[in-house]
Each structure stands twice: as C-alpha cells, then as structure tokens.
Amino acid sequence: MTVPAVLPPIEVPQLSGGRERARALVAGLADRMAGATIVVDFRRMVAGTPSFADELVTRVLVDGGAAVLRAEHVTREFGEYLLEAARDHGVAERLQTA
C-alpha cells in the first residue's frame, strides 16, 4: 500500500492577494502535487483576497490533483473564501482548515 506524500508546508506571505501570487506560491510543486497532501501555513497572512483563495484551490486541488489541501492557522474569514472556492469547484471534501 502506498502512503500519499505530505509535502513540506508552504508559508503564505503577509499580504496575499491576486491570482498571480497564488500561482507563484505553488509553481515549484506542479509535478509533485498529484495525490499528495499540500499543507499551507497561513499564520503570517494579514490579508488575503477571494481571488487568491480561488486560484490556490484551482492550482492545488483542481489542476494539481492533490489529495488534500490542508490550510493551517487560517483566519475564519479566509477559511470561508477557501471553502467557497472549493465548493464552486466541486472539491470541498478535499479541503481541510485548521
């Protein structure tokens, strides 16, 4: 039995807005995301936008095929952005927030 990979956490910068920032954040993981658990650490983030959340969900869960996107230390507001994006893309069951 193969155990899915859990990649090292990605740290989100204080100001995280826009789709380009989300793309840049996960650009180096493209070939390693499929079937993996992607952990994103939001403890430093002060402000984030719905477009950033949507692009992150798209890149990791939809296009990247990750088994799980685990958002750690996420604020309630940004967690709602992530959940809305995940629902819109039909991948809400693969999103975990803490």
Biopython code that builds the backbone (N, CA, C, O; Angstrom):
import numpy as np
from Bio.PDB.StructureBuilder import StructureBuilder

atoms = [
    (1, "MET", "N", (0.831, -1.174, 0.000)),
    (1, "MET", "CA", (0.000, 0.000, 0.000)),
    (1, "MET", "C", (0.880, 1.243, 0.000)),
    (1, "MET", "O", (1.808, 1.347, 0.802)),
    (2, "THR", "N", (0.596, 2.179, -0.889)),
    (2, "THR", "CA", (1.358, 3.406, -0.991)),
    (2, "THR", "C", (0.740, 4.478, -0.111)),
    (2, "THR", "O", (-0.467, 4.715, -0.159)),
    (3, "VAL", "N", (1.576, 5.125, 0.694)),
    (3, "VAL", "CA", (1.112, 6.206, 1.558)),
    (3, "VAL", "C", (1.255, 7.517, 0.779)),
    (3, "VAL", "O", (2.327, 7.802, 0.245)),
    (4, "PRO", "N", (0.184, 8.316, 0.709)),
    (4, "PRO", "CA", (0.287, 9.586, -0.011)),
    (4, "PRO", "C", (1.331, 10.494, 0.620)),
    (4, "PRO", "O", (1.501, 10.512, 1.839)),
    (5, "ALA", "N", (2.018, 11.240, -0.216)),
    (5, "ALA", "CA", (3.045, 12.162, 0.256)),
    (5, "ALA", "C", (2.425, 13.377, 0.925)),
    (5, "ALA", "O", (1.385, 13.880, 0.502)),
    (6, "VAL", "N", (3.093, 13.836, 1.982)),
    (6, "VAL", "CA", (2.744, 15.105, 2.606)),
    (6, "VAL", "C", (3.953, 16.000, 2.367)),
    (6, "VAL", "O", (5.023, 15.782, 2.937)),
    (7, "LEU", "N", (3.772, 17.007, 1.520)),
    (7, "LEU", "CA", (4.883, 17.876, 1.176)),
    (7, "LEU", "C", (5.125, 18.892, 2.297)),
    (7, "LEU", "O", (4.210, 19.184, 3.067)),
    (8, "PRO", "N", (6.345, 19.433, 2.396)),
    (8, "PRO", "CA", (6.636, 20.439, 3.425)),
    (8, "PRO", "C", (5.678, 21.626, 3.297)),
    (8, "PRO", "O", (5.264, 21.973, 2.190)),
    (9, "PRO", "N", (5.326, 22.243, 4.419)),
    (9, "PRO", "CA", (4.373, 23.360, 4.378)),
    (9, "PRO", "C", (4.847, 24.524, 3.520)),
    (9, "PRO", "O", (6.037, 24.831, 3.460)),
    (10, "ILE", "N", (3.904, 25.155, 2.868)),
    (10, "ILE", "CA", (4.142, 26.378, 2.113)),
    (10, "ILE", "C", (3.727, 27.528, 3.023)),
    (10, "ILE", "O", (2.623, 27.513, 3.567)),
    (11, "GLU", "N", (4.584, 28.513, 3.194)),
    (11, "GLU", "CA", (4.255, 29.657, 4.031)),
    (11, "GLU", "C", (3.729, 30.789, 3.167)),
    (11, "GLU", "O", (4.360, 31.199, 2.192)),
    (12, "VAL", "N", (2.558, 31.285, 3.545)),
    (12, "VAL", "CA", (1.913, 32.359, 2.811)),
    (12, "VAL", "C", (2.421, 33.697, 3.348)),
    (12, "VAL", "O", (2.513, 33.873, 4.563)),
    (13, "PRO", "N", (2.754, 34.650, 2.457)),
    (13, "PRO", "CA", (3.214, 35.957, 2.925)),
    (13, "PRO", "C", (2.100, 36.770, 3.585)),
    (13, "PRO", "O", (0.924, 36.426, 3.472)),
    (14, "GLN", "N", (2.474, 37.839, 4.269)),
    (14, "GLN", "CA", (1.516, 38.664, 4.995)),
    (14, "GLN", "C", (0.384, 39.165, 4.112)),
    (14, "GLN", "O", (-0.786, 39.078, 4.487)),
    (15, "LEU", "N", (0.721, 39.680, 2.962)),
    (15, "LEU", "CA", (-0.289, 40.191, 2.038)),
    (15, "LEU", "C", (-0.393, 39.230, 0.865)),
    (15, "LEU", "O", (0.538, 39.091, 0.072)),
    (16, "SER", "N", (-1.516, 38.582, 0.771)),
    (16, "SER", "CA", (-1.701, 37.549, -0.245)),
    (16, "SER", "C", (-2.957, 37.853, -1.048)),
    (16, "SER", "O", (-4.066, 37.454, -0.694)),
    (17, "GLY", "N", (-2.744, 38.561, -2.120)),
    (17, "GLY", "CA", (-3.874, 38.916, -2.957)),
    (17, "GLY", "C", (-3.573, 38.622, -4.411)),
    (17, "GLY", "O", (-2.436, 38.751, -4.865)),
    (18, "GLY", "N", (-4.584, 38.235, -5.119)),
    (18, "GLY", "CA", (-4.476, 38.048, -6.546)),
    (18, "GLY", "C", (-4.063, 36.653, -6.965)),
    (18, "GLY", "O", (-3.413, 35.906, -6.234)),
    (19, "ARG", "N", (-4.468, 36.350, -8.155)),
    (19, "ARG", "CA", (-4.211, 35.028, -8.728)),
    (19, "ARG", "C", (-2.734, 34.785, -9.006)),
    (19, "ARG", "O", (-2.246, 33.668, -8.831)),
    (20, "GLU", "N", (-2.024, 35.814, -9.435)),
    (20, "GLU", "CA", (-0.603, 35.652, -9.756)),
    (20, "GLU", "C", (0.199, 35.246, -8.521)),
    (20, "GLU", "O", (1.105, 34.418, -8.618)),
    (21, "ARG", "N", (-0.121, 35.813, -7.376)),
    (21, "ARG", "CA", (0.581, 35.469, -6.133)),
    (21, "ARG", "C", (0.350, 33.997, -5.782)),
    (21, "ARG", "O", (1.275, 33.303, -5.361)),
    (22, "ALA", "N", (-0.880, 33.528, -5.956)),
    (22, "ALA", "CA", (-1.192, 32.120, -5.672)),
    (22, "ALA", "C", (-0.446, 31.198, -6.631)),
    (22, "ALA", "O", (0.092, 30.169, -6.220)),
    (23, "ARG", "N", (-0.417, 31.570, -7.906)),
    (23, "ARG", "CA", (0.315, 30.747, -8.897)),
    (23, "ARG", "C", (1.789, 30.655, -8.532)),
    (23, "ARG", "O", (2.383, 29.578, -8.585)),
    (24, "ALA", "N", (2.378, 31.791, -8.160)),
    (24, "ALA", "CA", (3.799, 31.811, -7.805)),
    (24, "ALA", "C", (4.080, 30.963, -6.564)),
    (24, "ALA", "O", (5.127, 30.323, -6.464)),
    (25, "LEU", "N", (3.152, 30.965, -5.636)),
    (25, "LEU", "CA", (3.327, 30.235, -4.376)),
    (25, "LEU", "C", (3.482, 28.732, -4.596)),
    (25, "LEU", "O", (4.257, 28.079, -3.897)),
    (26, "VAL", "N", (2.758, 28.189, -5.552)),
    (26, "VAL", "CA", (2.784, 26.734, -5.777)),
    (26, "VAL", "C", (3.481, 26.325, -7.069)),
    (26, "VAL", "O", (3.447, 25.153, -7.444)),
    (27, "ALA", "N", (4.107, 27.268, -7.748)),
    (27, "ALA", "CA", (4.724, 26.995, -9.050)),
    (27, "ALA", "C", (5.727, 25.845, -9.011)),
    (27, "ALA", "O", (5.789, 25.054, -9.952)),
    (28, "GLY", "N", (6.497, 25.738, -7.962)),
    (28, "GLY", "CA", (7.522, 24.695, -7.888)),
    (28, "GLY", "C", (7.002, 23.311, -7.538)),
    (28, "GLY", "O", (7.774, 22.353, -7.496)),
    (29, "LEU", "N", (5.706, 23.193, -7.288)),
    (29, "LEU", "CA", (5.143, 21.909, -6.862)),
    (29, "LEU", "C", (4.381, 21.170, -7.952)),
    (29, "LEU", "O", (3.903, 20.057, -7.730)),
    (30, "ALA", "N", (4.268, 21.767, -9.102)),
    (30, "ALA", "CA", (3.387, 21.242, -10.147)),
    (30, "ALA", "C", (3.534, 19.746, -10.393)),
    (30, "ALA", "O", (2.530, 19.047, -10.534)),
    (31, "ASP", "N", (4.748, 19.246, -10.446)),
    (31, "ASP", "CA", (4.950, 17.829, -10.769)),
    (31, "ASP", "C", (4.875, 16.912, -9.545)),
    (31, "ASP", "O", (5.008, 15.696, -9.680)),
    (32, "ARG", "N", (4.661, 17.483, -8.346)),
    (32, "ARG", "CA", (4.616, 16.661, -7.131)),
    (32, "ARG", "C", (3.272, 16.690, -6.414)),
    (32, "ARG", "O", (3.111, 16.041, -5.380)),
    (33, "MET", "N", (2.311, 17.428, -6.942)),
    (33, "MET", "CA", (1.040, 17.594, -6.233)),
    (33, "MET", "C", (0.084, 16.412, -6.356)),
    (33, "MET", "O", (-0.654, 16.121, -5.415)),
    (34, "ALA", "N", (0.084, 15.742, -7.474)),
    (34, "ALA", "CA", (-0.902, 14.683, -7.714)),
    (34, "ALA", "C", (-0.879, 13.641, -6.603)),
    (34, "ALA", "O", (0.137, 12.991, -6.357)),
    (35, "GLY", "N", (-2.034, 13.496, -5.931)),
    (35, "GLY", "CA", (-2.186, 12.511, -4.872)),
    (35, "GLY", "C", (-1.574, 12.885, -3.538)),
    (35, "GLY", "O", (-1.680, 12.116, -2.582)),
    (36, "ALA", "N", (-0.935, 14.043, -3.445)),
    (36, "ALA", "CA", (-0.245, 14.451, -2.220)),
    (36, "ALA", "C", (-1.145, 15.303, -1.327)),
    (36, "ALA", "O", (-2.185, 15.799, -1.759)),
    (37, "THR", "N", (-0.726, 15.459, -0.089)),
    (37, "THR", "CA", (-1.344, 16.413, 0.822)),
    (37, "THR", "C", (-0.492, 17.667, 0.790)),
    (37, "THR", "O", (0.702, 17.635, 1.088)),
    (38, "ILE", "N", (-1.122, 18.764, 0.426)),
    (38, "ILE", "CA", (-0.428, 20.052, 0.354)),
    (38, "ILE", "C", (-0.823, 20.858, 1.583)),
    (38, "ILE", "O", (-1.998, 21.165, 1.785)),
    (39, "VAL", "N", (0.162, 21.194, 2.397)),
    (39, "VAL", "CA", (-0.059, 21.953, 3.625)),
    (39, "VAL", "C", (0.346, 23.400, 3.367)),
    (39, "VAL", "O", (1.454, 23.680, 2.909)),
    (40, "VAL", "N", (-0.577, 24.315, 3.671)),
    (40, "VAL", "CA", (-0.294, 25.739, 3.505)),
    (40, "VAL", "C", (-0.460, 26.415, 4.861)),
    (40, "VAL", "O", (-1.511, 26.320, 5.494)),
    (41, "ASP", "N", (0.589, 27.092, 5.290)),
    (41, "ASP", "CA", (0.625, 27.744, 6.598)),
    (41, "ASP", "C", (0.282, 29.225, 6.431)),
    (41, "ASP", "O", (1.027, 29.976, 5.801)),
    (42, "PHE", "N", (-0.845, 29.633, 6.996)),
    (42, "PHE", "CA", (-1.345, 30.992, 6.859)),
    (42, "PHE", "C", (-1.054, 31.872, 8.079)),
    (42, "PHE", "O", (-1.610, 32.966, 8.176)),
    (43, "ARG", "N", (-0.214, 31.439, 9.000)),
    (43, "ARG", "CA", (-0.047, 32.180, 10.259)),
    (43, "ARG", "C", (0.484, 33.593, 10.046)),
    (43, "ARG", "O", (0.191, 34.469, 10.860)),
    (44, "ARG", "N", (1.246, 33.850, 8.996)),
    (44, "ARG", "CA", (1.791, 35.188, 8.754)),
    (44, "ARG", "C", (0.832, 36.079, 7.970)),
    (44, "ARG", "O", (1.020, 37.295, 7.932)),
    (45, "MET", "N", (-0.171, 35.509, 7.357)),
    (45, "MET", "CA", (-1.052, 36.279, 6.493)),
    (45, "MET", "C", (-1.895, 37.266, 7.294)),
    (45, "MET", "O", (-2.546, 36.898, 8.272)),
    (46, "VAL", "N", (-1.872, 38.514, 6.867)),
    (46, "VAL", "CA", (-2.672, 39.561, 7.487)),
    (46, "VAL", "C", (-3.918, 39.816, 6.650)),
    (46, "VAL", "O", (-4.998, 40.072, 7.185)),
    (47, "ALA", "N", (-3.756, 39.743, 5.328)),
    (47, "ALA", "CA", (-4.884, 39.990, 4.429)),
    (47, "ALA", "C", (-4.764, 39.095, 3.202)),
    (47, "ALA", "O", (-3.682, 38.918, 2.643)),
    (48, "GLY", "N", (-5.904, 38.534, 2.798)),
    (48, "GLY", "CA", (-5.959, 37.702, 1.612)),
    (48, "GLY", "C", (-7.260, 37.973, 0.877)),
    (48, "GLY", "O", (-8.233, 38.426, 1.480)),
    (49, "THR", "N", (-7.284, 37.703, -0.401)),
    (49, "THR", "CA", (-8.460, 38.008, -1.221)),
    (49, "THR", "C", (-9.161, 36.734, -1.686)),
    (49, "THR", "O", (-8.555, 35.663, -1.716)),
    (50, "PRO", "N", (-10.428, 36.850, -2.045)),
    (50, "PRO", "CA", (-11.137, 35.701, -2.597)),
    (50, "PRO", "C", (-10.483, 35.162, -3.874)),
    (50, "PRO", "O", (-10.501, 33.955, -4.117)),
    (51, "SER", "N", (-9.913, 36.043, -4.678)),
    (51, "SER", "CA", (-9.274, 35.567, -5.917)),
    (51, "SER", "C", (-8.029, 34.743, -5.606)),
    (51, "SER", "O", (-7.736, 33.778, -6.313)),
    (52, "PHE", "N", (-7.291, 35.111, -4.556)),
    (52, "PHE", "CA", (-6.135, 34.332, -4.132)),
    (52, "PHE", "C", (-6.589, 32.940, -3.677)),
    (52, "PHE", "O", (-5.984, 31.934, -4.047)),
    (53, "ALA", "N", (-7.654, 32.889, -2.875)),
    (53, "ALA", "CA", (-8.193, 31.616, -2.391)),
    (53, "ALA", "C", (-8.649, 30.747, -3.558)),
    (53, "ALA", "O", (-8.354, 29.552, -3.601)),
    (54, "ASP", "N", (-9.366, 31.347, -4.501)),
    (54, "ASP", "CA", (-9.871, 30.589, -5.647)),
    (54, "ASP", "C", (-8.728, 30.022, -6.484)),
    (54, "ASP", "O", (-8.781, 28.867, -6.907)),
    (55, "GLU", "N", (-7.703, 30.826, -6.723)),
    (55, "GLU", "CA", (-6.572, 30.358, -7.530)),
    (55, "GLU", "C", (-5.797, 29.270, -6.807)),
    (55, "GLU", "O", (-5.338, 28.317, -7.437)),
    (56, "LEU", "N", (-5.643, 29.394, -5.495)),
    (56, "LEU", "CA", (-4.943, 28.371, -4.722)),
    (56, "LEU", "C", (-5.686, 27.037, -4.798)),
    (56, "LEU", "O", (-5.073, 25.994, -5.027)),
    (57, "VAL", "N", (-6.993, 27.071, -4.609)),
    (57, "VAL", "CA", (-7.813, 25.854, -4.712)),
    (57, "VAL", "C", (-7.717, 25.276, -6.119)),
    (57, "VAL", "O", (-7.573, 24.065, -6.290)),
    (58, "THR", "N", (-7.795, 26.134, -7.115)),
    (58, "THR", "CA", (-7.724, 25.673, -8.506)),
    (58, "THR", "C", (-6.394, 25.009, -8.804)),
    (58, "THR", "O", (-6.354, 23.905, -9.348)),
    (59, "ARG", "N", (-5.300, 25.680, -8.448)),
    (59, "ARG", "CA", (-3.959, 25.156, -8.752)),
    (59, "ARG", "C", (-3.638, 23.871, -7.997)),
    (59, "ARG", "O", (-3.014, 22.966, -8.549)),
    (60, "VAL", "N", (-4.059, 23.789, -6.746)),
    (60, "VAL", "CA", (-3.695, 22.636, -5.922)),
    (60, "VAL", "C", (-4.659, 21.464, -6.107)),
    (60, "VAL", "O", (-4.220, 20.347, -6.381)),
    (61, "LEU", "N", (-5.941, 21.696, -5.965)),
    (61, "LEU", "CA", (-6.905, 20.590, -5.972)),
    (61, "LEU", "C", (-7.447, 20.258, -7.359)),
    (61, "LEU", "O", (-7.589, 19.084, -7.704)),
    (62, "VAL", "N", (-7.748, 21.270, -8.149)),
    (62, "VAL", "CA", (-8.365, 21.018, -9.458)),
    (62, "VAL", "C", (-7.300, 20.642, -10.485)),
    (62, "VAL", "O", (-7.305, 19.526, -11.005)),
    (63, "ASP", "N", (-6.390, 21.566, -10.777)),
    (63, "ASP", "CA", (-5.358, 21.321, -11.788)),
    (63, "ASP", "C", (-4.252, 20.408, -11.282)),
    (63, "ASP", "O", (-3.762, 19.552, -12.018)),
    (64, "GLY", "N", (-3.857, 20.591, -10.018)),
    (64, "GLY", "CA", (-2.737, 19.827, -9.470)),
    (64, "GLY", "C", (-3.076, 18.417, -9.045)),
    (64, "GLY", "O", (-2.189, 17.571, -8.933)),
    (65, "GLY", "N", (-4.365, 18.149, -8.803)),
    (65, "GLY", "CA", (-4.786, 16.802, -8.425)),
    (65, "GLY", "C", (-4.345, 16.352, -7.048)),
    (65, "GLY", "O", (-4.244, 15.153, -6.789)),
    (66, "ALA", "N", (-4.078, 17.314, -6.148)),
    (66, "ALA", "CA", (-3.690, 16.940, -4.786)),
    (66, "ALA", "C", (-4.830, 16.200, -4.100)),
    (66, "ALA", "O", (-6.003, 16.471, -4.358)),
    (67, "ALA", "N", (-4.478, 15.271, -3.231)),
    (67, "ALA", "CA", (-5.495, 14.533, -2.479)),
    (67, "ALA", "C", (-6.173, 15.446, -1.475)),
    (67, "ALA", "O", (-7.385, 15.371, -1.274)),
    (68, "VAL", "N", (-5.373, 16.325, -0.836)),
    (68, "VAL", "CA", (-5.879, 17.208, 0.216)),
    (68, "VAL", "C", (-5.125, 18.535, 0.159)),
    (68, "VAL", "O", (-3.916, 18.572, -0.069)),
    (69, "LEU", "N", (-5.865, 19.621, 0.372)),
    (69, "LEU", "CA", (-5.266, 20.925, 0.645)),
    (69, "LEU", "C", (-5.579, 21.211, 2.105)),
    (69, "LEU", "O", (-6.736, 21.412, 2.475)),
    (70, "ARG", "N", (-4.524, 21.229, 2.943)),
    (70, "ARG", "CA", (-4.711, 21.486, 4.369)),
    (70, "ARG", "C", (-4.220, 22.899, 4.682)),
    (70, "ARG", "O", (-3.024, 23.183, 4.622)),
    (71, "ALA", "N", (-5.165, 23.776, 5.016)),
    (71, "ALA", "CA", (-4.871, 25.166, 5.339)),
    (71, "ALA", "C", (-4.742, 25.294, 6.851)),
    (71, "ALA", "O", (-5.722, 25.131, 7.577)),
    (72, "GLU", "N", (-3.537, 25.584, 7.323)),
    (72, "GLU", "CA", (-3.283, 25.671, 8.759)),
    (72, "GLU", "C", (-3.154, 27.116, 9.205)),
    (72, "GLU", "O", (-2.635, 27.960, 8.474)),
    (73, "HIS", "N", (-3.635, 27.394, 10.418)),
    (73, "HIS", "CA", (-3.577, 28.734, 11.015)),
    (73, "HIS", "C", (-4.305, 29.752, 10.146)),
    (73, "HIS", "O", (-3.891, 30.907, 10.044)),
    (74, "VAL", "N", (-5.379, 29.316, 9.531)),
    (74, "VAL", "CA", (-6.139, 30.182, 8.638)),
    (74, "VAL", "C", (-7.198, 30.946, 9.436)),
    (74, "VAL", "O", (-7.814, 30.392, 10.346)),
    (75, "THR", "N", (-7.404, 32.216, 9.094)),
    (75, "THR", "CA", (-8.434, 33.003, 9.762)),
    (75, "THR", "C", (-9.809, 32.505, 9.332)),
    (75, "THR", "O", (-9.959, 31.856, 8.296)),
    (76, "ARG", "N", (-10.786, 32.817, 10.132)),
    (76, "ARG", "CA", (-12.150, 32.396, 9.799)),
    (76, "ARG", "C", (-12.597, 32.971, 8.458)),
    (76, "ARG", "O", (-13.179, 32.269, 7.632)),
    (77, "GLU", "N", (-12.317, 34.256, 8.255)),
    (77, "GLU", "CA", (-12.717, 34.912, 7.002)),
    (77, "GLU", "C", (-12.058, 34.264, 5.793)),
    (77, "GLU", "O", (-12.732, 33.957, 4.809)),
    (78, "PHE", "N", (-10.743, 34.053, 5.858)),
    (78, "PHE", "CA", (-10.069, 33.463, 4.705)),
    (78, "PHE", "C", (-10.443, 31.996, 4.545)),
    (78, "PHE", "O", (-10.498, 31.490, 3.424)),
    (79, "GLY", "N", (-10.698, 31.317, 5.643)),
    (79, "GLY", "CA", (-11.179, 29.935, 5.559)),
    (79, "GLY", "C", (-12.493, 29.855, 4.805)),
    (79, "GLY", "O", (-12.732, 28.897, 4.069)),
    (80, "GLU", "N", (-13.342, 30.851, 4.981)),
    (80, "GLU", "CA", (-14.605, 30.900, 4.237)),
    (80, "GLU", "C", (-14.371, 31.123, 2.751)),
    (80, "GLU", "O", (-15.073, 30.549, 1.919)),
    (81, "TYR", "N", (-13.383, 31.959, 2.412)),
    (81, "TYR", "CA", (-13.027, 32.150, 0.993)),
    (81, "TYR", "C", (-12.575, 30.826, 0.376)),
    (81, "TYR", "O", (-12.974, 30.475, -0.734)),
    (82, "LEU", "N", (-11.736, 30.102, 1.116)),
    (82, "LEU", "CA", (-11.247, 28.813, 0.614)),
    (82, "LEU", "C", (-12.389, 27.825, 0.434)),
    (82, "LEU", "O", (-12.466, 27.135, -0.582)),
    (83, "LEU", "N", (-13.277, 27.758, 1.422)),
    (83, "LEU", "CA", (-14.393, 26.823, 1.347)),
    (83, "LEU", "C", (-15.331, 27.170, 0.196)),
    (83, "LEU", "O", (-15.807, 26.278, -0.506)),
    (84, "GLU", "N", (-15.598, 28.448, 0.001)),
    (84, "GLU", "CA", (-16.456, 28.863, -1.109)),
    (84, "GLU", "C", (-15.832, 28.462, -2.448)),
    (84, "GLU", "O", (-16.516, 27.948, -3.333)),
    (85, "ALA", "N", (-14.533, 28.703, -2.581)),
    (85, "ALA", "CA", (-13.839, 28.331, -3.818)),
    (85, "ALA", "C", (-13.878, 26.818, -4.021)),
    (85, "ALA", "O", (-14.129, 26.346, -5.130)),
    (86, "ALA", "N", (-13.633, 26.064, -2.963)),
    (86, "ALA", "CA", (-13.642, 24.605, -3.067)),
    (86, "ALA", "C", (-15.030, 24.094, -3.448)),
    (86, "ALA", "O", (-15.152, 23.174, -4.257)),
    (87, "ARG", "N", (-16.061, 24.679, -2.876)),
    (87, "ARG", "CA", (-17.429, 24.283, -3.248)),
    (87, "ARG", "C", (-17.711, 24.608, -4.708)),
    (87, "ARG", "O", (-18.282, 23.795, -5.435)),
    (88, "ASP", "N", (-17.309, 25.800, -5.131)),
    (88, "ASP", "CA", (-17.526, 26.210, -6.525)),
    (88, "ASP", "C", (-16.886, 25.242, -7.509)),
    (88, "ASP", "O", (-17.410, 25.017, -8.600)),
    (89, "HIS", "N", (-15.750, 24.672, -7.118)),
    (89, "HIS", "CA", (-15.016, 23.756, -8.000)),
    (89, "HIS", "C", (-15.340, 22.281, -7.736)),
    (89, "HIS", "O", (-14.786, 21.396, -8.387)),
    (90, "GLY", "N", (-16.229, 22.024, -6.789)),
    (90, "GLY", "CA", (-16.631, 20.646, -6.503)),
    (90, "GLY", "C", (-15.588, 19.816, -5.786)),
    (90, "GLY", "O", (-15.568, 18.593, -5.926)),
    (91, "VAL", "N", (-14.716, 20.460, -5.016)),
    (91, "VAL", "CA", (-13.645, 19.736, -4.311)),
    (91, "VAL", "C", (-13.633, 20.000, -2.809)),
    (91, "VAL", "O", (-12.611, 19.807, -2.150)),
    (92, "ALA", "N", (-14.771, 20.443, -2.265)),
    (92, "ALA", "CA", (-14.832, 20.825, -0.847)),
    (92, "ALA", "C", (-14.441, 19.685, 0.087)),
    (92, "ALA", "O", (-13.911, 19.935, 1.170)),
    (93, "GLU", "N", (-14.687, 18.459, -0.305)),
    (93, "GLU", "CA", (-14.361, 17.312, 0.559)),
    (93, "GLU", "C", (-12.853, 17.100, 0.684)),
    (93, "GLU", "O", (-12.403, 16.349, 1.549)),
    (94, "ARG", "N", (-12.072, 17.755, -0.174)),
    (94, "ARG", "CA", (-10.607, 17.605, -0.130)),
    (94, "ARG", "C", (-9.912, 18.807, 0.507)),
    (94, "ARG", "O", (-8.685, 18.901, 0.484)),
    (95, "LEU", "N", (-10.695, 19.725, 1.073)),
    (95, "LEU", "CA", (-10.155, 20.886, 1.759)),
    (95, "LEU", "C", (-10.263, 20.696, 3.268)),
    (95, "LEU", "O", (-11.327, 20.350, 3.782)),
    (96, "GLN", "N", (-9.168, 20.921, 3.967)),
    (96, "GLN", "CA", (-9.168, 20.867, 5.430)),
    (96, "GLN", "C", (-8.651, 22.205, 5.933)),
    (96, "GLN", "O", (-7.650, 22.719, 5.433)),
    (97, "THR", "N", (-9.340, 22.774, 6.935)),
    (97, "THR", "CA", (-8.860, 24.026, 7.525)),
    (97, "THR", "C", (-8.679, 23.844, 9.028)),
    (97, "THR", "O", (-9.432, 23.126, 9.685)),
    (98, "ALA", "N", (-7.669, 24.507, 9.542)),
    (98, "ALA", "CA", (-7.385, 24.430, 10.979)),
    (98, "ALA", "C", (-6.811, 25.752, 11.446)),
    (98, "ALA", "O", (-6.499, 25.907, 12.627)),
]
sb = StructureBuilder()
sb.init_structure("model")
sb.init_model(0)
sb.init_chain("A")
sb.init_seg("    ")
for serial, (resi, resn, name, xyz) in enumerate(atoms, 1):
    if name == "N":
        sb.init_residue(resn, " ", resi, " ")
    sb.init_atom(name, np.array(xyz, "f"), 0.0, 1.0, " ", f" {name:<3s}", serial, name[0])
structure = sb.get_structure()
